[in-house]
Amino acid sequence: MPTCESSSGVRRWLTFASGLVECLCFAGAVFGWASLVFVLKTEGYFSSLCVNTTGVNATQVLDCSRQDEQFSLVFTIASFMNNFLTLPNGFLFDRFGTTVARLFGIFLYTMGTMMVAFSTPALSNQLFPALSLVAVGGILFLITNMQVGNLFGSRRSTIITLYNGAFDSSSALFLVIKLLHEAGVSVRASFLFLAACGVFHLFRTFFLMPRKFIPYPLPDHYTYGVNCGKSKTLSLEQAKANGDAHGMTEEITPNNGVPVKQDKSFRECFLSRFFMWHLVWLSVMQLRHYLFIGTLNPFLHRLTAGEPSLVSQYINAFAITQLCGVLCAPWNGLIMDRLKGKPRAAGESEQDVDLRASVLSLFLTALQCLLFSVCATIPFLPLQYLTFILQVLNRSFLYGGNAAFISVAFPSCHFGKLYGLVMALSAVFSLLQYACFALVNEVLDGDPLYVNIGLTVLSLLAFIHPLSVYLHCRNLASQRAKSNAITASS
């Protein structure tokens, strides 16, 4: 008969695997928008906005720029809500725990998929609230799953980035819906199936996730969910005694009772240089990605001269590359975990090691974004295959690195709030994508070249953050060296 310890080990791996499936198949579906737009255009959504205009040689041309603008607006609002509402969702998670946050997310996701299922071309505006609900519900799946990394100790950063990569790859869900639609499966049937998958999410919530939080560092004999014996879950008092940072302002070492350094307050974290430059780092790169995804369909129409089969081919290629996000993201975590494995210098704390390990990750992410933006700027159709590869690689590093940096640079009792705040503030910045789209359409006659050049220059700001963290780590190393020299001479 299996012991509690062995069943706990099996449960941890089931939690990890099912969480990966949840992030991979559901959480970030809204970012596969380019594939869904192709289907919705075929179905006639917003088609009333297409008008006949007089083109060259007095020929009648169907102008659907206003239809593209509405689709872009749907994605702009959904992506904004996805990030901005991460702030209250982070507070909800920190205050009420995993079960409450997940039940709320499941409700939103199910409502959103049901609204898409029962939408029609006559009710095209229903897409606005529907996609926003799908986006917000999906980010809650990701937020509650990232703590699973705490179950695996030294592989924590790898698992956090892996889940974020799975979140990125889930954008391929809309490619599956597009391919099913081409095979004769209706949009309604596909989204009703997604709504029915709420049963899977509920099962994970009650059987494979904690009611409150997974602490870090993980206490001995930690259990969660439905298990044998009298210790159904770790109490808050036990969690605090074993190092759970949720709700803690001071930790007590279990052996000698000597208080250790107090955690920074939420306000101190928010006003820190690290947070501000991290916000800039995330915001400029996220804006670049959102504008690319939201305008990909009309961009490809321009490069292919409107050839539907060629547009479909490139949309499929883009969606397929999104599947690779789950393969690319762990590289970021592996880089951080590998660098953390190096021997510590004398007097170097665990957080100092974590920060030192994050510098290369932050720099590589900024460099990838610059290369992606340059390729996306060049209006050469075959080059877009390379653009798609760089985009998914950079996006995987971006969101995985964002979560991993917040988890190592700030106290874990503020993780949900700080993660939500940085996503919310970056969402406000990302609203510029609609202004950029309007500028391209209304002023630049549909040519995005100058806007793309501007965004490429803007992305250079992302390099300030890794430089700032590097200088901080070098300053700490210098202080430790001086302190060690004084100690040795005395």
N, C-alpha and C positions, 0 to 999 in steps of 0.2 A: 504493500500500500504506500503511495507516495507521501512523503513528509511535507509539512508546511513550507520548509525551506525550498524543496525541489519544485513544488507547485508555484511558489513565489517567483522562482527563476524562469519557469515556463511563462508565467503571466507577464513578466517584464518583456520577454521577446515577443509575445503576442501583442502587447501594447505597442511596442515599437513597430512591428510589421503592419498591424491594422492602422496605426497612425500614419504610416507611410502611404498606405492605400488611400486613406481619407484625404490626405493632402494632395496626392497624385491624381486622384480621380474627381475631386470636387472643389477644393478650396479656392483655386485661382482661375476658375473657368472663365470669368469675365474678360481675362486678358487674351482669350482666343477670339476676341471680337471680330477680327478681320474675316474669319471663316464664317461666323454667324451672319455678318452683314451680307455676304454673298448669297446665303440662303434667303434672308429676309428680302433682299432686292428681287430675287426670283419669285417670291411669294407676293410681291407688290406693296410692301410696307413703304409708306411715305411717297408712293408713286404719284400721288396727286400734285406733288411739288415739281415734277418734271414738266417742262414747257417747251413748245416748239419755238425755235428762234431761226432767224435768217442768217445763214453762214456764207461762206465764200461762194461766188457765182450765183447768189440768190437762192441757194439750196436750203431746204428746211432741215434743221438739225435739232435733235432732242437734247435739251439742256437739263441735266439732272444735278447741277451743282448744289441747288437748295436741298435736294434729297440727301446728298453726301454730307451737307452741313448739318442736317438733323441727325443723321447717324453718328456723326462726329460729336454732336452735343450729348447724345445718349451715353456714349462712352466717356466723355469728359465728366459728366455728372456722376456716373457709376464709379469711375476711378477716384473721383474726389471723395465720394461718400465712403468708398473702401478705405481710404486713408484717414479722412477727417474723423469719422466715427470710431476709429481705432482708439482715440483718446477716451471717450466715455466707456468704450468696451474694455480698455485697460484698467480703468478705475473699477468697473464692474467685476472684472476678474480678480483684482487685488483685494477688493472688499468682500465679495461673496464666494469666491472660489470657483473651482472648475465646473462643478455640476450645474450651478446656476448660469454661468457664462455659456456653457455648451447648449443647455436647453433653449436659451434665448437665441443662440446662433442657428440651431436646428429649426426653430420656428420661423426666423427670417428667411432662411434658405428655402424652406418648403413653400412659404408664401410666394417668394419670388419665382420659383420654377412653375408653380401653379398659375401665376399671372401670365407668364410667357406662354404656357400651354394653352390658355384660353384667350389669348390675344388674337386679333385678326387685322388685316390691312385697314379695315375701317376703324379699328381701335389701336392704331399705331402708337399713339401717345402713351399707351399702357406700358410700353417698353421702358419708359423713363423710371417709374417706381420699381418695375420688375427687376431690371438689371441691377439697380442700386441695392435691392434687398438680397439678391444673389451675391453681390460683391461683399456686403457687410457680413452676411452669414458666413461666407467663405473665410474671411480674415479671422473670424472668431475660432474657426476650426484650427487655423494655424497658430494663433496665440495660445490656445489651450494645449496644443500638442508640443510646442517647443520645450516645455518643461520636462518632457520625456527624456531629453538629453541628460538630466540630472540623475537618471537611473544608471548611467553608464560611465560615471567618473571621468577618467582621462580622455574618453572619446566624446565628451560633451559637445565641444565646438563642432566636431565632425557631424554629429547627429542634428544639431541645430541648423547647420548649413544644408544638410541633406534634406531636411523637411522643407526648408525654404526653396531648395531646388525643385522638390516635388510640387510645391505650390506653383512655381513657374511652369513646370511641365503640364500641370492640369489644364493650362490654356488649350492643350490639344483636344480637350473634351469637345469643343465646338467643331473641331475638324471631324471628329467621329460623327457628330450630328450632321455635318455637311455631307459626308460620304453616305450616311444612312439615308439622307434626304434624296441624294442622287440615285439610291437603290430603291426608292419608293416608300421609305418610312417617313411619316409625317412629323413635322415639328412638334405637334401636340403630343404624339405618342412618345417621342424622345424625352420631352420635359416632364410628362407624367411619370415616366420611369425614374427620372432624377428625384422627383418629389417622393416617390415610394421608397427610395433609398434612405429616407429618414429613419427607417427601422434599424438600419445598420448603425447610423450615428447614435441612436438611442441605446443600442446594445453596448457600444463602446463606452458611452457615458456612465452607465450603471455597473458594468462588469469589468472594464479594463482601464478606468481612469480613477484618480482619487476624488474624494468628495471636495477636498479643499485644495491642497497644493502638494507637489513633490519637492521636498526640501533639498538644499544643496549646501554643504556636503551631505551625502546620504547617510543617515544614521544606521547603525547595525540593526539587523532584523526588521528593517522597515517593510511594512505591508500596506496594501491598499485594495480597494474593491471588495468583492465577495471572497472571503478566504476562511480557512479552517481555524479553529481555536478561538480563544476569547478575545485576542487582540485583533479586532476587525479593522481598526485603523489607528494610526498614530495620532495621539491627542495633540492639541496645540502646545500644551506644556512640555510634552516629550519632544516635540519638534524643536521647540526653542532650546531645550537643554542639549539637544544634539546638533545644533547649528543651523536650524531653519531660520533664514533671515527675514521671512515674511512677518511684518509687524514688529520687528526687533529694532531697538535703538542701541542695545548694548549686549554683547555676548559674554558669557562666563565660561572660563575654561573648566572642564569637568574635574580636573585633578587638584588644582590649587586654589580655585575660586577667585583668581586675580582678574579683574575686568580688563578687557582688551579695548582697542581703539573703537570709539563710537562711530556708527555709520553716519555719513553725511545726510542732512535733511533733503527732502525733495526739492526745496527752494534752492539750496546750495548746488545741487546737481544741475538743476535747470539753468542757473545763471553761470555755470562753469564754462570755461573756454572750450573744454572738450565737447560739451553738448552743442554749443553754438556752431563750432566748425563742423561737427558731425552733421548738424542740420543742413548747413550749406552743401556739404559733400553729398548728402542724399538728395537734396532738392534739385540741384542742377542736373544730376544724372537721371533722376526720375522724370523730370520734365522732358529730357531728350527721348527717353523711351516711350513715354505716353504719347507724345506728338507723333512719333514714328508709327506706333500701333494704330492710333486713331485716324491717321491719314494714309495708311498703307494702301487701302483699296483705291482711292483716287490717284495716288502716286503711281501705282502700277498701271492704272488705266491710261495715264499720261505717257508712260514709257512704252506701253504696248500699242498705243494708238487705239485703245478701246477694244482690242481683240479678246472676246470673252474666254475662249479656251486657254489663251496664254495667261490671262489674269488668273484664271482658276488654277493653272499649273503652278504659278508662283505663290499663290495663296496656300496651296497644299504644301509646297516646299517650306514655306515659312512655318506653317503649323506643325509639320513633321520635325523641324529643327527644335521646336519648343519642347518636344519630348526629351530632348537631350539635357534639359535643365537639371533633371534629377541626377544625371551622370556628372555634370560639370560642377555643381554646387559643392559636393564633398571635397573637391580639391582645395577649396578655400579653407574649410575646416581642418583638413589634413595638414595644410601649410601651418596653420596656427598651432595645432596640437603638436606637430613635429618640432616647431621652434620652442614651444613650452617645455619640451622634453630635454632641452639642453641643460647642463649643470648650472645651478644658480651661482651668482657671484656672492661674496660674503655680504650678509645684511640685506640681500634682495628678497622682497616679500613676494608672495604668490601673485598679487595684483600687479606688481612691477613686471613680473615675468609675462603675465597675460598681455599687458600693454605693449611690451617690447615685441611680443609675437604678432601683435595686430598691425604693426607698421607696414610690413611687406604686403599683407592682405589689402590694406587701405590703398596703398600705392598702385598695386596691380589692377585693382578695380577701376581707379581713375584712368590708368593708361588704356585699359580695354575700352572704356567709354570714349576716349579720344579717338582711338582707331575706328570704332564702330561709327562714330559721328562723321568722320572723314569719308568713310565708304558710303554712308547713307547720303552724303552731300553730292557725290559724283553721279550724274544722271546717265549711268550706263547700265542697261538692263542685266546682262550676265553677272556684273559685279555684285548684284543684290544677293546672290547666293552666299557670298562671303559676308555681306552685311548681316544676313540672317544668322549665320554662325556666330559672328562677333556679338550680335545683339543678345542671343540666348546665353552665351558665356558670360557676358558682362552683367546681364540681369540676374543670373544665378549668384554671381559673386556679390552683387550689390545688396540684395535683400538678405542673403545669408550672413554677409559681413556686417550689415546693419544690426541685426539681432545679436550676433556674436559679440560685437563691440560693446553694445549697451550692457550685455550680460557680464562682461569682464571689467568695464570701466566704472560701473556704478553699483551701489548696493542692490542685492536681488530683491529687497523689500519694495524697491521702487521700479522694478523691471516693467510691470504692466503699464504703469503710469507714464514712465519715460518713453517706452516703446510707442505707446499711444500718442503721446505728445509730439514726438518727432515725426510720426506718420501724419498726424493732423496738420501740423505746421507746413510740412512739405506738400500736403494736399492743397493748401491755399496757394502755394507757389505754382503748383501744377495746373491751376486754372488758367494760367497764361497760354496753355496749349490751344484753347479755343480762340483766344485773341490772335495767336499765330496763324491758326487755320483761316480765320476771317481775313487776316492781312494777306495771306497767300491768294485767297479767292477773290477778294474785293479790290486789292491794290496791285498785286503782282501777276494778275491774269493767270492764276493757277500754277505759276512756276515757284516752287519752294526753295530755289537755290540760295537766295540771299538770307532767308530765315534760317536755313540749315547752316550756312556759314556763321551766322550770329550765334547759334546754339553751340557750334563747335568751339568758338572762342570762349563762350560762357563756361563750357565744361572744364576749362583750364583751372577754374576756381577750386575744383575738387582736389587738386594736388596740395592745397594749403593744409588740409586736415592731416594727412600722413606726415607732412613736414613738421607740423605742430606737435604731434605725438612723439615723433622721433627726437625733437629737441628737448621735450619734457623728459623722456627716458635717458637721454644723454646727460641732462642736468642732474637727474637723480643718481646716475652712476658716478658723476663727478663728486657729488656730496657724500656718497658712500665711501669713495676712495679717500677723501679728506678725513672722514670720521674714522676710518680704519687706520689711517696713518697716525692720527692723534692718539688713538687707543694703543697702537703698537709702540709709540715713543714714550708713553706714560708708564 
